């Protein structure tokens, strides 16, 4: 079951976005989530915001990706939360975790299984735990958008 929850004074802005089965989009109290036009969030992914998470247009977010803009606890030095920004046309592979304060530049690709703890410039290829830039100045095209056999679930 897909869950979309919006806390008090929370803001959710979706622009022709596809959200897969079992996804969770949770906007905490006074938090914001925005996902740009034509982006899709595949099955089992989670976007959990207590601050702000912005995902650009035409982003491909694979299965079981998790966005966390918060530590989830009060241990250690502040800040406990910090915004996440994902540029336009970013491809995020399955089972990736993106943590607070990260800015992923437009046109970037994050390899499956990576844990992103640091920001990157546009056109970067990131991989690893923790993720690091392994190639720069890349480009990619979402071939599924060029086909009439798209398998996206539901458009909101």
DRENDREN-453662 format. One record per residue (C-alpha): residue in three letters; x, y, z. Coordinates in steps of 0.001 Angstrom, whole numbers, padded with zeros to 6 digits, always signed. Each point is the difference from the previous one (the first is absolute). Layout:
<rs>
alaXYZ ...
</rs>
This chain:
<rs>
unk+000000+000000+000000 unk+001314+003431-000953 unk-000103+002550+002829 unk-000015+003786-000298 unk-000067+001793+003373 unk+000110+003754+000581 unk+000542+001428+003476 unk-001294+003284+001378 unk+001060+002921-002220 unk+001863-002445-002250 unk+000185+000644-003733 unk+000023-002582-002805 unk+000431+001171-003605 unk-000235-002665-002726 unk-000004+000911-003702 unk-001082-002942-002219 unk+001949-002470+002124 unk-000323-003788-000059 unk+000187-001781+003368 unk+000414-003784+000159 unk-001679-002570+002219 unk+001119-000116+003618 unk+001699+003389-000144 unk-000135+002285+003036 unk-000004+003793-000283 unk-000067+001566+003462 unk+000019+003768+000507 unk+000589+000853+003653 unk-001297+002989+001930 unk+001048+003226-001802 unk+002038-002044-002501 unk-000056+000098-003818 unk+000335-002536-002788 unk-000090+000976-003671 unk+000437-002320-002971 unk+000289+001487-003480 unk-001878-000741-003190 unk+000429-003421-001553 unk+001990-001515+002870 unk-000845-003442+001298 unk+000466-001768+003308 unk+000079-003788-000392 unk-001495-002655+002254 unk+001079-000100+003646 unk+001788+003347+000061 unk-000230+002395+002942 unk+000210+003785+000205 unk-000044+001052+003655 unk+000255+003749+000626 unk+000200+001914+003263 unk+001676+002949-001752 unk-000061+000254-003813 unk+000548-002414-002869 unk-000070+001254-003597 unk+000228-002387-002944 unk+000247+001594-003440 unk-001780-000788-003261 unk+000486-003172-002080 unk+001699-001940+002818 unk+000045-003815-000026 unk-000076-001355+003552 unk+000259-003787+000095 unk-001340-002581+002465 unk+000534+000330+003738 unk+001783+003369-000034 unk-000107+001877+003321 unk+000298+003760+000544 unk+000635+001105+003620 unk+000497+003717+000724 unk+000250-000706+003731 unk+002114-002131+002333 unk-003151-001409+001557 unk+001358+000652+003480 unk+001525+002763+002099 unk+003419-001534+000641 unk+003131+001848-001066 unk+000440+003635-000953 unk-002711+001941-001873 unk-001243+000404-002653 unk-002132-003101+000215 unk-001650+000785-003329 unk+001142+001686-003194 unk-001657+000286-003452 unk+000585-002448-002839 unk+000019+001346-003572 unk+000023-002225-003089 unk+000409+001819-003326 unk-001834-000712-003254 unk+000512-003196-002031 unk+001666-001986+002800 unk-000040-003814-000020 unk+000130-001683+003408 unk+000536-003780-000003 unk-001762-002507+002250 unk+000668-000247+003735 unk+001710+003403+000210 unk-000159+002079+003190 unk+000354+003787-000231 unk+000716+001730+003297 unk-000527+003524+001328 unk+001741+002991-001527 unk+000735-001638-003361 unk-000293+001879-003307 unk+000153-002245-003085 unk+000703+002020-003143 unk-002171-000239-003119 unk+000768-002806-002441 unk+001710-002153+002633 unk-000310-003766+000526 unk+000186-001775+003373 unk+000929-003702-000226 unk-002139-002649+001700 unk+000657-000616+003687 unk+001831+003278+000591 unk-000294+002094+003158 unk+000266+003679-000951 unk+001407+002159+002809 unk+001626+002794-002031 unk-001087+002325-002783 unk+001164-000270-003606 unk+000195+002224-003056 unk-002254-000399-003056 unk+000808-002934-002290 unk+001615-002159+002692 unk-000045-003791+000318 unk-000064-001009+003666 unk+000494-003476+001474 unk+000922-001665+003265 unk-000542+000077+003742 unk+000496+002802+000635 unk-000581+001148-003585 unk+002779+001841-001772 unk+000279+001524-003455 unk+001555-002587-002321 unk-000556+001857-003269 unk-000798+003564-001042 unk-001699+001625-002989 unk-002302-002932-000735 unk-003350+000110-001785 unk-002871-002452-000204 unk-003452-000384-001556 unk-002977-001817+001511 unk-000836-002428-002826 unk-003283-001045+001646 unk-001403+003458-000650 unk+000701-000444-003702 unk-002129-003163-000148 unk-003778-000279-000124 unk+000253-003089+002261 unk+000656+001953+003183 unk-000847-001913+003193 unk-000465+002920+002370 unk-002700-000621+002598 unk-002129+003017+000770 unk+000363+003631-000885 unk-000843+002606+002613 
</rs>
